[in-house]
Amino acid sequence: MAKVIKVKNEEENVIYLLTSNEGIPFLYVNKYLKFLDTINRSPNTIKSYAYRFDLVPPKSTDFLFHL
């Protein structure tokens, strides 16, 4: 399983990232979540994406390769 963590970016905005239970970040998923923040998506949108990726981490990276 994975867990969603809440962090603040350089502009003091809250963003959400996905890590394994051991604290290892999911690189491609987190790059996508940071991209959403960069293009000014709502924090609630980013949060919902993060929690959705949390439900299916193995398939999450497959989804990102299609973007």
Secondary structure, 3 states (H helix, E strand, C coil): CEEEEEEECCCCCEEEEEEECCCCECHHHHHHHHHHHHCCCCHHHHHHHHHHHHHCHHHHHHHHHCC
